[in-house]
Amino acid sequence: MTTDTARDLMLDGFGRIRDGVPPVVDGLTVDELLWRPDPDANHVAWLVWHLARQQDDQVAGLAGGTSAWLEQGWVDRFGLPYDRDAHGWSMSSTDVGRFTVADPALFASYHAAVHERTTSLLEGLDAEGYARVVDRQWDPPVTVGVRLVSVLDDAAKHLGQAEYVRGLIDRRR
């Protein structure tokens, strides 16, 4: 596979996440964004925030920079009751229940900023960039390319979960 092919596939995959985020949050009230199908389930707001935060954090790490969450002030705009560097990993059901929504429009806007950074990283990668080892704790060691597939996979799963919960909300209306 050529670097151009890998780049095109990654851009397409992350573009699908970008295209899927707005419709899953558009038109939902704060109560609907925070509705949980059961007391231990994740709600649309947390799922979309987490998919963007994990992508943001991982891409920033690969690029050797700071996340948009911190650098662009999204952490302050969201005003969540978590540590400033929280991204959702290992959060309990109680933690998810503490999630607040300051402005429903923030979700799509934040993810758009994350997508822009993701695109910038992808467009700058060459074959050596994709092959660069970023984690030697695994056998085989994790490369930039493998990490990007992992980030895309996580984002796609959480987007699908958010779409499912959104469907449940729409059926309740």
Secondary structure, 3 states (H helix, E strand, C coil): CCHHHHHHHHHHHHHHHHHHHHHHHCCCCHHHHCCCCCCCCCCHHHHHHHHHHHHHHHHHHHHCCCCHHHHCCHHHHHCCCCCCCCCCCCCCHHHHHCCCCCCCCHHHHHHHHHHHHHHHHHHHCCHHHHHCEEECCCCCCEEHHHHHHHHHHHHHHHHHHHHHHHHHHHHHC
